């Protein structure tokens, strides 16, 4: 049985291609979007409605409440267990999403050291003293690659990366292999790439649709569900801006436009992150995507040099 990955920046059409590929292969899909794992976060994460999933079983969607925080180590173990379960049924697994660190955690042997309470406490105290932006700038200096993978608004993950650096004396991303996959050496990765102007238009259109579909009302219901208690969920693109609107820090129009701006920035970080992995084969919007993937699968996987 095989593992396939569909990755790339937000709004490039990954979900639709993953469904088409899974239908062709008779495979099951594993979500690799760090925000689609949360229940109730549907509109703002562009989660495929059940009717659009093509009858394909999707895993790791809607598995956590918004007041809980996922860890990469938890995701790694859960996703790998699912792959084993899917393969036991004689099926392939298609991993789809734009959270590069989640995908890397599945494919490669990343080691996650235990937390150190003293180091964690010192970093939390530092964050209170100098603020989240300064903490992120510290991470950028110590480990630029980690700064690409972590949202600057996600202070919990910024602190965790700094903690790992402090504990190990190495960059957080030091254990991210650049060569062959060490866990699934036969995995095939396909990335969707799109020119910046086209992607910016797609992002703007998607955000406008989210507002029209009721993102503000969805966020209001998530407040009741405890989204403000979760360090991760409340910082998700779109939801974070609507929460600021609720707090009187920006108007509804400003929240919408800021979501577009922040999503464009996020897409650029995703592109930079994925461009570092030479195992990914890239597909443009001018190509017939499923046909291109199937054609590439008939060829040998890319060889990654030292």
Secondary structure, DSSP 8 states (H G I E B T S, - for coil): --EEEEEESTTS-HHHHHHHHHHHHT-EEEE--TTTTBTT--TTTT---GGGSTT--EESSS-B-TTS---HHHHHHHHHHHHHHHHHTT--EEEE-S-HHHHHHHHS--------HHHHHHHHHHHHHH-HHHHHHHHHHH-HHHHHHS-TT-HHHHHHHHHHHHHHSS-GGGG--SSS-SS-TT-EEEEEE--HHHHHHHHHHHHHHHHHHTHHHHHHHHHHHTGGG-TTGGGSTTHHHHHHHHTTSS-HHHHHHHHHHHHHHHHHHHHHHHHT-TTEEEEETTS-HHHHHHHHHTS-------
